[in-house]
């Protein structure tokens, strides 16, 4: 989190390299964004997967930024990425159902995120930023051959963003501070600034790009930057924070968000309940301009925007 540099394989004296011998039937669990390689001394079958924890969501967001922009180097994530994204979206759905609608907390259900310290709130805000940016940080967005199967997943992402529209105001009322204005929007603007900067540094104009790279063609790179613009259009206060970050000279080199001024109290108020919105409203709240264009292009005669 301390360095947004995505030249991931430039090893220098600041690196520590460790080796772990895994015997048949053993397993290793690594933190998000851990660069790794697997070597075998004979033909072997190795399996892997993603496990998500609320407390490490800022690391997960950072890892998604790296693996998307450097998808030509980080090549072992996209095969099972749709399943991983579904886990994240279902975590959003579970949080909304249990924490927002049913007013439960981690004390009631350990599968819900803790909200007891500043670090817990920053991790939750990072998760919300991840949900907001999920289609931007999905390689399937940029591969023409995957547009049809990706369409249904794209609608799931719209739904996930729609749940944010009810979740953040409810948390603000229950915990006595403006979650969206004080934490989420500044963090989102901060991250978008760094994503734009790292993307531009990775793919400077007229630089040679391998034809196997997802971002080989200029129009694909334009789609990436345009999607970020659509996110900012839907979150104007985040755009203000992004613009403020861009005026700082020299620009910040730390991707981790550290600017939140923690409220004096984060205690929960009881008795604040909310009702479920209808599905159409959740979908409308989560739509970006680009989503409408994308869905209407794939299914011009469908009623998916009305469902």
Buried (B, 14 or more C-beta within 10 A) or exposed (E): BEEBEBEBEEEEEEEEEEEEEEEEEEEEEEEBBEBEEEEEEEEEEEEEEBEBEBBBBBBBBBBBBBBBBBBBBBEEBBEEBBEBBEEBBEBBBEBBEBBBBEBBBBEEEEEBBBBBEEEBBBBBBBBBBBBBBBBBBBBBBBBEEBBEEBBEBBBBBBBBBBBBBBBBBBBBEBBEBBBBEBBBBBBBBBBBBBBBBBBEEBBEEEEEBEEEBBBEEEEBBEBBEBBBBBBBEBBEBBBBBBEEBBEEEEEBEEBBBEEBEBBEEBEBEEEEEBEEBEEEEBBBBBBBEBBEEBBEEBEEEEEBBEE
